[in-house]
């Protein structure tokens, strides 16, 4: 074997045996956790001790029902961390975890000291099982490595003295020649994007610069502004979305060319919801339509114009992407709405209008995408609506917005993708639409 082949084989072997890279949502690990959790729940529920056959199991069940109902009321009725509400399967797994803890608590007085620790350990296994199954549903952490902070390096700043000129009628790929020694991979950096005009206090953004950005003459690349959902972080697309690997693979097929991706924070906090509007909640639309593009123009050397600037996101990020495409079409020429909603919401329409606009329905209608698309035309805007084929909550909403976009004159596609409301679908949607984005922004043919 050659030295290169040996190095590659050694790398693959290291990855295979590194626990951080073992799959958590497929393969034997989640099934082993499921089996251990089910066995633990059975052992916690059953006992030959006559004292256990009384009211204790019933008490644990009643306590579980009460706690689960309270969680539902607090989370969906008061807190609203998920605009669409807590998925039923998540609440079901939470209920099983609570049941295990209740059973362990009710059994503890009947057990000697060491067996109490075993009961506690069994409850922990059930909680771990529930967390594993919820993670399988969302596929947010396919490996333990995804839970770590992304590796970043200093952002490349400054302007290249020469750029690649693209004649009229040509696309960038047709005139681009990759120089010798071009890096195989792009870079990921963090950068603060201040809310200079909006006053919006966003967390640091993540910026992906493809290999071609390091070249001189430098090709003027398009930019994709990308947003995660809620709860979420700008880093979610780097970790859970595998963004860099996907963009690097695209660049490898196009001699180092790929879009620049700026992963921004549109919600300010992990559990926040800015509505991506200018309202009583925040001036998030001004942040996304003015502050972010201003920062891109001031810090990165990119292709110019609305045709070279796209916006996208998943879940709440997808909702926001459509909002910006409709409310700021002079800024963003194209969008990718992955599993977004048919209306920005804080939980219900009434609550949203009351909190964000003091009950003023006309003020909400002035920025609501569905109502704007019913009265305006967007013939120069292109977009993609992608959603899980099995996503019973979001697929009907995406179908509604797709039809509205068609009637508004947009050049749009609808893409059902196998899966539900999960990162499995989000990742596939990004993969599938990178070629579309390249064509739409004049980078590739």
QUILINFEN-V805384 format. One record per residue. N is the residue number from 1. RES is the residue in one small letter. OMEGA is omega in whole degrees, 0 to 359 (NA if undefined). D_FIRST is the distance of its C-alpha to the first C-alpha in Angstrom with 2 decimals. Layout:
BEGIN
N & RES & OMEGA & D_FIRST
N & RES & OMEGA & D_FIRST
END
This chain:
BEGIN
1 & x & 176 & 0.00
2 & x & 180 & 3.78
3 & x & 179 & 6.60
4 & x & 180 & 8.12
5 & x & 178 & 6.08
6 & x & 180 & 6.40
7 & x & 179 & 9.89
8 & x & 179 & 10.72
9 & x & 179 & 10.05
10 & x & 179 & 12.07
11 & x & 179 & 14.68
12 & x & 179 & 15.16
13 & x & 179 & 15.62
14 & x & 179 & 18.04
15 & x & 183 & 19.97
16 & x & 184 & 20.23
17 & x & 176 & 21.74
18 & x & 182 & 23.85
19 & x & 180 & 27.39
20 & x & 183 & 28.24
21 & x & 178 & 25.92
22 & x & 183 & 27.12
23 & x & 181 & 29.16
24 & x & 183 & 32.90
25 & x & 176 & 34.36
26 & x & 180 & 32.35
27 & x & 189 & 30.64
28 & x & 187 & 32.02
29 & x & 181 & 33.22
30 & x & 179 & 36.20
31 & x & 176 & 37.25
32 & x & 177 & 37.18
33 & x & 178 & 39.28
34 & x & 180 & 41.58
35 & x & 179 & 42.12
36 & x & 180 & 42.81
37 & x & 179 & 45.19
38 & x & 178 & 47.08
39 & x & 179 & 47.48
40 & x & 179 & 48.73
41 & x & 178 & 51.20
42 & x & 180 & 52.51
43 & x & 178 & 53.01
44 & x & 184 & 54.78
45 & x & 188 & 57.05
46 & x & 178 & 58.06
47 & x & 176 & 60.11
48 & x & 178 & 62.66
49 & x & 183 & 64.67
50 & x & 180 & 67.98
51 & x & 181 & 68.23
52 & x & 184 & 65.15
53 & x & 180 & 66.79
54 & x & 186 & 69.37
55 & x & 186 & 69.07
56 & x & 178 & 65.91
57 & x & 178 & 63.37
58 & x & 178 & 65.73
59 & x & 178 & 66.02
60 & x & 180 & 62.24
61 & x & 179 & 62.10
62 & x & 178 & 64.98
63 & x & 178 & 63.47
64 & x & 179 & 60.17
65 & x & 181 & 62.07
66 & x & 181 & 64.03
67 & x & 180 & 61.07
68 & x & 178 & 59.03
69 & x & 179 & 62.05
70 & x & 178 & 62.51
71 & x & 179 & 58.88
72 & x & 182 & 59.34
73 & x & 183 & 62.58
74 & x & 186 & 61.32
75 & x & 186 & 57.96
76 & x & 182 & 59.11
77 & x & 184 & 62.80
78 & x & 188 & 62.81
79 & x & 182 & 59.46
80 & x & 175 & 57.73
81 & x & 177 & 54.17
82 & x & 182 & 53.05
83 & x & 183 & 55.23
84 & x & 182 & 54.66
85 & x & 180 & 55.45
86 & x & 178 & 53.39
87 & x & 183 & 51.51
88 & x & 183 & 53.09
89 & x & 176 & 49.93
90 & x & 179 & 49.45
91 & x & 178 & 53.05
92 & x & 179 & 52.54
93 & x & 175 & 49.66
94 & x & 179 & 51.65
95 & x & 178 & 54.56
96 & x & 178 & 52.47
97 & x & 178 & 51.32
98 & x & 179 & 54.96
99 & x & 180 & 56.06
100 & x & 179 & 53.69
101 & x & 179 & 55.00
102 & x & 178 & 58.57
103 & x & 179 & 58.12
104 & x & 180 & 56.70
105 & x & 180 & 59.61
106 & x & 181 & 62.23
107 & x & 186 & 60.83
108 & x & 181 & 60.43
109 & x & 182 & 64.14
110 & x & 188 & 63.96
111 & x & 171 & 60.99
112 & x & 188 & 60.77
113 & x & 185 & 58.86
114 & x & 180 & 55.43
115 & x & 174 & 55.50
116 & x & 177 & 56.34
117 & x & 178 & 52.98
118 & x & 178 & 51.35
119 & x & 178 & 53.31
120 & x & 178 & 52.24
121 & x & 177 & 48.60
122 & x & 178 & 49.05
123 & x & 179 & 50.53
124 & x & 178 & 47.62
125 & x & 178 & 45.23
126 & x & 177 & 47.34
127 & x & 177 & 47.30
128 & x & 177 & 43.51
129 & x & 180 & 43.43
130 & x & 179 & 45.72
131 & x & 179 & 43.66
132 & x & 182 & 40.48
133 & x & 175 & 42.25
134 & x & 178 & 43.66
135 & x & 176 & 40.23
136 & x & 179 & 38.96
137 & x & 181 & 41.86
138 & x & 183 & 41.15
139 & x & 182 & 37.35
140 & x & 180 & 37.80
141 & x & 181 & 35.45
142 & x & 174 & 32.46
143 & x & 177 & 30.76
144 & x & 180 & 32.22
145 & x & 181 & 30.37
146 & x & 180 & 32.62
147 & x & 181 & 35.58
148 & x & 177 & 34.50
149 & x & 180 & 35.74
150 & x & 174 & 33.51
151 & x & 182 & 31.69
152 & x & 174 & 33.62
153 & x & 184 & 34.03
154 & x & 180 & 37.00
155 & x & 176 & 38.26
156 & x & 182 & 37.90
157 & x & 180 & 41.51
158 & x & 182 & 43.42
159 & x & 174 & 43.69
160 & x & 182 & 41.46
161 & x & 180 & 43.66
162 & x & 177 & 42.51
163 & x & 180 & 41.81
164 & x & 179 & 40.68
165 & x & 179 & 43.79
166 & x & 180 & 43.82
167 & x & 177 & 46.52
168 & x & 180 & 48.82
169 & x & 179 & 47.54
170 & x & 170 & 43.86
171 & x & 187 & 41.37
172 & x & 185 & 39.14
173 & x & 183 & 35.88
174 & x & 181 & 37.50
175 & x & 184 & 38.16
176 & x & 174 & 35.31
177 & x & 180 & 32.66
178 & x & 180 & 29.87
179 & x & 176 & 29.65
180 & x & 177 & 26.58
181 & x & 178 & 25.11
182 & x & 180 & 26.54
183 & x & 179 & 25.25
184 & x & 185 & 23.13
185 & x & 176 & 25.32
186 & x & 182 & 29.04
187 & x & 175 & 31.07
188 & x & 182 & 33.45
189 & x & 172 & 36.60
190 & x & 180 & 39.90
191 & x & 174 & 43.22
192 & x & 174 & 46.85
193 & x & 186 & 48.73
194 & x & 176 & 52.39
195 & x & 187 & 55.12
196 & x & 181 & 57.13
197 & x & 186 & 59.40
198 & x & 188 & 59.01
199 & x & 181 & 59.16
200 & x & 183 & 56.36
201 & x & 183 & 54.48
202 & x & 170 & 50.90
203 & x & 183 & 47.94
204 & x & 175 & 45.20
205 & x & 171 & 43.25
206 & x & 184 & 39.47
207 & x & 174 & 38.29
208 & x & 175 & 35.05
209 & x & 183 & 34.44
210 & x & 182 & 31.76
211 & x & 184 & 29.41
212 & x & 180 & 31.89
213 & x & 181 & 34.60
214 & x & 186 & 33.00
215 & x & 171 & 33.35
216 & x & 0 & 36.26
217 & x & 184 & 38.06
218 & x & 174 & 37.81
219 & x & 179 & 38.11
220 & x & 189 & 40.94
221 & x & 174 & 39.40
222 & x & 183 & 41.34
223 & x & 171 & 41.75
224 & x & 172 & 41.63
225 & x & 190 & 43.79
226 & x & 183 & 42.45
227 & x & 176 & 44.27
228 & x & 182 & 43.55
229 & x & 180 & 46.12
230 & x & 358 & 48.57
231 & x & 182 & 47.98
232 & x & 179 & 45.15
233 & x & 174 & 43.64
234 & x & 181 & 42.22
235 & x & 184 & 38.90
236 & x & 180 & 38.79
237 & x & 177 & 37.14
238 & x & 183 & 34.38
239 & x & 184 & 33.86
240 & x & 183 & 35.06
241 & x & 181 & 34.64
242 & x & 187 & 31.08
243 & x & 185 & 32.53
244 & x & 180 & 29.99
245 & x & 181 & 27.01
246 & x & 179 & 29.15
247 & x & 177 & 30.34
248 & x & 178 & 26.95
249 & x & 177 & 25.68
250 & x & 180 & 28.83
251 & x & 180 & 28.37
252 & x & 179 & 24.85
253 & x & 185 & 26.57
254 & x & 174 & 29.38
255 & x & 175 & 27.92
256 & x & 181 & 28.69
257 & x & 174 & 32.09
258 & x & 176 & 33.32
259 & x & 165 & 36.64
260 & x & 180 & 37.56
261 & x & 177 & 38.35
262 & x & 182 & 41.10
263 & x & 189 & 41.37
264 & x & 178 & 44.97
265 & x & 181 & 47.22
266 & x & 183 & 50.11
267 & x & 172 & 51.52
268 & x & 178 & 51.81
269 & x & 183 & 51.17
270 & x & 186 & 48.89
271 & x & 185 & 51.69
272 & x & 175 & 53.72
273 & x & 182 & 54.80
274 & x & 185 & 56.09
275 & x & 183 & 56.70
276 & x & 179 & 55.15
277 & x & 166 & 58.76
278 & x & 185 & 61.38
279 & x & 176 & 63.67
280 & x & 183 & 65.25
281 & x & 181 & 61.85
282 & x & 174 & 60.04
283 & x & 186 & 59.73
284 & x & 179 & 56.22
285 & x & 177 & 56.67
286 & x & 178 & 57.65
287 & x & 185 & 54.59
288 & x & 183 & 52.21
289 & x & 182 & 54.16
290 & x & 185 & 55.10
291 & x & 182 & 53.53
292 & x & 177 & 49.92
293 & x & 177 & 50.10
294 & x & 180 & 51.99
295 & x & 180 & 49.28
296 & x & 180 & 46.55
297 & x & 183 & 48.56
298 & x & 186 & 49.26
299 & x & 182 & 45.79
300 & x & 178 & 43.28
301 & x & 190 & 43.16
302 & x & 170 & 43.05
303 & x & 185 & 44.48
304 & x & 174 & 48.18
305 & x & 182 & 50.48
306 & x & 180 & 50.68
307 & x & 181 & 48.42
308 & x & 182 & 45.49
309 & x & 180 & 46.24
310 & x & 178 & 45.45
311 & x & 182 & 46.04
312 & x & 178 & 44.45
313 & x & 181 & 44.17
314 & x & 180 & 43.99
315 & x & 177 & 46.94
316 & x & 176 & 49.48
317 & x & 176 & 47.24
318 & x & 175 & 47.54
319 & x & 180 & 51.29
320 & x & 181 & 51.39
321 & x & 178 & 49.33
322 & x & 179 & 51.90
323 & x & 182 & 54.74
324 & x & 178 & 53.57
325 & x & 182 & 52.93
326 & x & 184 & 56.50
327 & x & 180 & 58.25
328 & x & 182 & 56.47
329 & x & 177 & 55.54
330 & x & 181 & 56.21
331 & x & 185 & 53.25
332 & x & 181 & 50.63
333 & x & 181 & 50.21
334 & x & 182 & 47.88
335 & x & 173 & 46.96
336 & x & 180 & 44.68
337 & x & 181 & 46.66
338 & x & 175 & 44.48
339 & x & 179 & 46.62
340 & x & 182 & 49.56
341 & x & 178 & 53.22
342 & x & 180 & 56.24
343 & x & 174 & 58.16
344 & x & 185 & 57.55
345 & x & 171 & 58.90
346 & x & 180 & 59.65
347 & x & 175 & 60.25
348 & x & 181 & 63.04
349 & x & 182 & 64.58
350 & x & 180 & 67.80
351 & x & 180 & 66.20
352 & x & 182 & 63.97
353 & x & 181 & 66.92
354 & x & 183 & 69.09
355 & x & 187 & 66.68
356 & x & 187 & 65.12
357 & x & 179 & 68.19
358 & x & 177 & 71.20
359 & x & 183 & 71.72
360 & x & 181 & 71.91
361 & x & 180 & 70.52
362 & x & 178 & 70.95
363 & x & 177 & 68.77
364 & x & 182 & 65.99
365 & x & 182 & 66.44
366 & x & 180 & 66.05
367 & x & 181 & 62.38
368 & x & 185 & 61.43
369 & x & 183 & 58.92
370 & x & 182 & 60.45
371 & x & 177 & 63.92
372 & x & 181 & 62.85
373 & x & 178 & 60.98
374 & x & 185 & 64.14
375 & x & 183 & 66.17
376 & x & 178 & 63.84
377 & x & 180 & 61.59
378 & x & 184 & 58.02
379 & x & 182 & 57.12
380 & x & 180 & 54.69
381 & x & 178 & 52.62
382 & x & 182 & 49.51
383 & x & 178 & 47.96
384 & x & 170 & 45.89
385 & x & 180 & 47.07
386 & x & 183 & 44.22
387 & x & 177 & 44.94
388 & x & 180 & 43.78
389 & x & 179 & 45.17
390 & x & 182 & 46.19
391 & x & 186 & 47.64
392 & x & 180 & 51.30
393 & x & 189 & 52.55
394 & x & 181 & 50.84
395 & x & 178 & 50.32
396 & x & 179 & 54.11
397 & x & 178 & 54.43
398 & x & 178 & 51.66
399 & x & 178 & 53.30
400 & x & 182 & 56.59
401 & x & 176 & 55.22
402 & x & 179 & 53.31
403 & x & 179 & 56.60
404 & x & 180 & 58.41
405 & x & 176 & 55.91
406 & x & 181 & 56.28
407 & x & 179 & 60.06
408 & x & 176 & 59.77
409 & x & 179 & 58.08
410 & x & 174 & 54.55
411 & x & 190 & 51.57
412 & x & 175 & 49.86
413 & x & 175 & 47.40
414 & x & 186 & 47.41
415 & x & 170 & 44.15
416 & x & 184 & 44.25
417 & x & 181 & 40.86
418 & x & 179 & 40.10
419 & x & 180 & 40.95
420 & x & 180 & 43.69
421 & x & 188 & 44.47
422 & x & 178 & 41.11
423 & x & 173 & 38.11
424 & x & 179 & 36.31
425 & x & 183 & 38.73
426 & x & 180 & 38.84
427 & x & 180 & 35.09
428 & x & 180 & 35.07
429 & x & 177 & 38.14
430 & x & 178 & 36.56
431 & x & 187 & 33.44
432 & x & 188 & 35.65
433 & x & 173 & 37.97
434 & x & 176 & 35.81
435 & x & 177 & 35.92
436 & x & 181 & 39.68
437 & x & 178 & 40.11
438 & x & 179 & 38.28
439 & x & 185 & 40.66
440 & x & 184 & 43.67
441 & x & 177 & 43.24
442 & x & 180 & 42.63
443 & x & 181 & 39.00
444 & x & 181 & 37.42
445 & x & NA & 38.95
END
